[in-house]
Amino acid sequence: MRPSHPVRARRRTAMLLLAAAALLALGGCSYSRILRNRLPTPHRVDDFEHAVRFVYEAPQARHVNICGNWDENGWCGTKASGRFDHAVGSMQDDDKDGIWEIVLPLKPGRYQYKFAIDWGIRWERDQNNPLGEDDGFGGQNSILILHVGRGACPAREAPPQSKRGPGHPGPRSFEPVLPTTTGTCSSARPSSRHPCRPSRRRRRRHPSCGKRWSRTHSRCRG
């Protein structure tokens, strides 16, 4: 016996509602994942002098290290001894939310870094930092640039300087350079071209009638 038409309609409606709920759940999880991945790039903090805060998301990781090319780290000890030192650059996740963080003292300069997952089993670049460089092993190192008196700048290089030496305006400088003169100006009406030259548009007056005259009107008229 086949079910009636209203029964089939209710079943179809229930199936559509279940499918919509499943899609909404999957979409919500992916959307929350995207929002969670938008972590801040390395930046200056006020904990101590030259303090820089690093954050990295790894919910399934048991241990995370920050490894870089500065002297105190040496790529987590692998540059000097060739062995991974898990005590160097060890990051913390105190609230167990999967966000690991560490604050390190770094002076102004240009640095390369990576995150080592589970005592160096897997090395990952900073996904929130778009600036990278080839690491020589088929991957990329993240780049961090710290300016003097400013925060971290991981996304762009320092502005180019002029090749003519210090003190000369750079290629993006549009400040006008006024001419320097010595002595005093004798003209009462300075020209727009030079502060000490009289304007050429000033016409002379005839000595007899006092009217202005030019080459075409050289005679006095009543």
C-alpha positions as CSV (number, residue, x, y, z in Angstrom):
1,M,0.0,0.0,0.0
2,R,1.5,3.3,-1.1
3,P,1.4,6.3,1.4
4,S,-0.9,9.1,0.6
5,H,0.3,12.3,-1.0
6,P,0.4,14.4,2.3
7,V,2.6,11.8,4.0
8,R,5.1,11.9,1.2
9,A,5.1,15.7,1.3
10,R,5.8,15.7,5.1
11,R,8.7,13.2,4.6
12,R,10.2,15.3,1.8
13,T,9.9,18.4,4.0
14,A,11.6,16.6,6.9
15,M,14.4,15.4,4.7
16,L,15.0,18.9,3.3
17,L,15.0,20.4,6.8
18,L,17.6,17.8,8.0
19,A,19.8,18.6,5.0
20,A,19.5,22.3,5.5
21,A,20.5,21.9,9.2
22,A,23.5,19.8,8.3
23,L,24.7,22.3,5.7
24,L,24.2,25.1,8.2
25,A,26.2,23.3,10.9
26,L,29.1,22.6,8.5
27,G,29.0,26.2,7.2
28,G,29.0,27.6,10.8
29,C,32.0,25.4,11.8
30,S,34.0,26.5,8.7
31,Y,33.0,30.2,9.3
32,S,34.1,30.0,12.9
33,R,37.3,28.3,11.8
34,I,38.0,31.2,9.4
35,L,37.4,33.8,12.1
36,R,39.6,31.9,14.5
37,N,42.5,31.7,12.0
38,R,42.6,35.5,11.7
39,L,45.2,35.9,14.5
40,P,47.4,39.1,14.8
41,T,50.8,39.1,13.2
42,P,53.9,39.5,15.5
43,H,53.6,42.9,17.1
44,R,55.2,45.0,19.8
45,V,53.9,44.9,23.4
46,D,54.7,46.8,26.6
47,D,55.7,43.9,28.7
48,F,59.4,44.9,28.7
49,E,61.9,46.6,26.4
50,H,61.8,45.5,22.7
51,A,59.1,42.9,23.5
52,V,57.4,41.2,20.6
53,R,54.4,38.8,20.9
54,F,54.1,35.8,18.7
55,V,50.8,33.7,18.4
56,Y,50.1,30.5,16.6
57,E,47.0,28.3,16.4
58,A,47.5,24.5,16.8
59,P,44.7,22.9,18.7
60,Q,46.0,19.3,18.2
61,A,49.6,20.1,19.0
62,R,51.2,18.9,22.3
63,H,54.1,21.4,22.1
64,V,55.0,24.4,19.9
65,N,58.3,26.3,19.6
66,I,59.1,29.6,17.9
67,C,62.3,29.1,15.9
68,G,64.2,32.0,14.2
69,N,67.6,33.2,13.0
70,W,68.3,35.6,15.9
71,D,71.3,34.9,18.1
72,E,69.4,33.8,21.2
73,N,67.4,31.3,19.3
74,G,69.5,29.9,16.4
75,W,66.6,28.0,14.9
76,C,65.9,26.3,18.2
77,G,69.5,25.2,18.6
78,T,69.8,23.4,15.3
79,K,72.1,26.0,13.8
80,A,74.9,25.5,16.4
81,S,74.6,21.9,17.5
82,G,72.4,20.4,14.9
83,R,70.0,19.1,17.5
84,F,66.6,20.5,18.3
85,D,66.3,22.1,21.7
86,H,62.7,22.0,22.9
87,A,63.5,24.5,25.7
88,V,64.4,27.3,23.3
89,G,61.4,29.4,22.2
90,S,58.9,27.2,24.0
91,M,55.4,28.7,23.5
92,Q,52.6,28.4,26.1
93,D,48.8,27.6,25.9
94,D,47.7,28.2,29.5
95,D,43.9,28.3,28.8
96,K,44.0,25.3,26.5
97,D,42.2,27.0,23.6
98,G,44.7,25.9,21.0
99,I,46.3,29.4,20.7
100,W,50.0,29.2,21.6
101,E,51.9,32.4,22.4
102,I,55.2,33.8,23.6
103,V,56.8,37.2,24.2
104,L,60.4,37.6,23.2
105,P,62.9,40.6,23.3
106,L,63.9,41.5,19.7
107,K,65.8,44.6,18.7
108,P,65.0,46.5,15.4
109,G,66.1,44.4,12.4
110,R,65.0,41.9,9.9
111,Y,64.3,38.3,11.1
112,Q,63.2,34.9,9.7
113,Y,61.1,32.5,11.8
114,K,59.0,29.4,11.8
115,F,56.8,27.4,14.2
116,A,58.0,23.9,15.2
117,I,55.1,21.6,16.1
118,D,55.5,18.6,18.6
119,W,59.2,19.0,19.3
120,G,60.3,19.7,15.7
121,I,58.4,16.9,14.0
122,R,56.6,19.5,11.7
123,W,57.8,23.0,10.8
124,E,55.2,25.5,9.7
125,R,55.3,29.1,8.5
126,D,53.1,31.9,10.0
127,Q,49.8,31.7,8.0
128,N,48.8,35.1,9.2
129,N,52.0,36.8,7.8
130,P,52.0,37.1,4.0
131,L,55.7,38.0,3.8
132,G,57.9,35.0,3.3
133,E,61.2,33.9,1.9
134,D,62.6,30.6,0.5
135,D,64.0,28.4,3.3
136,G,66.2,26.2,1.0
137,F,64.2,23.1,1.7
138,G,61.2,23.6,-0.6
139,G,59.3,25.7,1.9
140,Q,59.2,29.3,3.1
141,N,60.3,31.2,6.2
142,S,58.1,34.0,7.6
143,I,59.8,37.4,7.6
144,L,59.5,39.9,10.4
145,I,60.8,43.5,10.1
146,L,61.1,45.7,13.2
147,H,61.7,49.4,12.7
148,V,63.4,51.8,15.2
149,G,60.8,53.4,17.4
150,R,57.9,51.7,15.6
151,G,56.0,48.4,15.7
152,A,56.5,45.3,13.6
153,C,56.0,45.4,9.9
154,P,55.7,41.9,8.5
155,A,53.9,42.9,5.3
156,R,56.3,45.3,3.6
157,E,59.9,46.3,3.4
158,A,61.3,49.7,4.5
159,P,60.8,52.6,2.1
160,P,63.7,53.2,-0.4
161,Q,66.2,55.9,0.4
162,S,67.8,58.4,-2.0
163,K,71.0,57.3,-3.8
164,R,72.4,60.8,-3.5
165,G,73.3,60.5,0.1
166,P,71.8,61.5,3.4
167,G,69.9,64.7,3.7
168,H,68.7,64.7,0.1
169,P,64.9,64.2,-0.5
170,G,64.0,60.7,-1.6
171,P,62.1,59.8,-4.8
172,R,58.7,60.2,-3.1
173,S,59.4,63.6,-1.5
174,F,57.6,66.5,-3.2
175,E,58.6,69.3,-0.8
176,P,59.7,72.4,-2.8
177,V,63.2,73.6,-2.4
178,L,63.4,77.4,-2.3
179,P,66.4,79.2,-3.7
180,T,68.9,80.6,-1.2
181,T,70.2,84.2,-1.8
182,T,72.6,86.5,-0.1
183,G,72.3,90.2,0.5
184,T,69.1,92.2,0.5
185,C,66.5,92.7,-2.2
186,S,66.1,96.2,-3.6
187,S,62.9,95.5,-5.5
188,A,59.6,96.4,-3.8
189,R,57.7,93.9,-6.0
190,P,59.4,90.6,-6.1
191,S,58.8,88.3,-9.0
192,S,57.1,84.9,-8.7
193,R,60.2,83.3,-10.4
194,H,62.8,84.6,-8.0
195,P,62.3,86.5,-4.7
196,C,64.9,89.2,-5.6
197,R,64.2,89.9,-9.2
198,P,61.6,92.6,-10.2
199,S,58.7,91.6,-12.3
200,R,59.0,91.9,-16.0
201,R,55.4,92.8,-16.5
202,R,55.7,96.2,-14.9
203,R,55.4,98.8,-17.6
204,R,57.3,102.0,-17.6
205,R,55.6,105.5,-17.5
206,H,56.3,108.3,-20.0
207,P,58.4,111.1,-18.5
208,S,56.1,113.8,-20.0
209,C,52.6,112.7,-19.3
210,G,53.2,110.0,-16.7
211,K,51.0,107.5,-18.6
212,R,52.1,103.9,-19.1
213,W,53.4,103.3,-22.6
214,S,54.8,100.5,-24.7
215,R,56.4,100.1,-28.1
216,T,53.1,100.4,-29.8
217,H,52.0,103.5,-27.9
218,S,55.2,105.4,-27.6
219,R,53.6,108.9,-27.9
220,C,51.5,110.8,-25.3
221,R,47.9,111.3,-26.2
222,G,45.6,114.0,-24.7
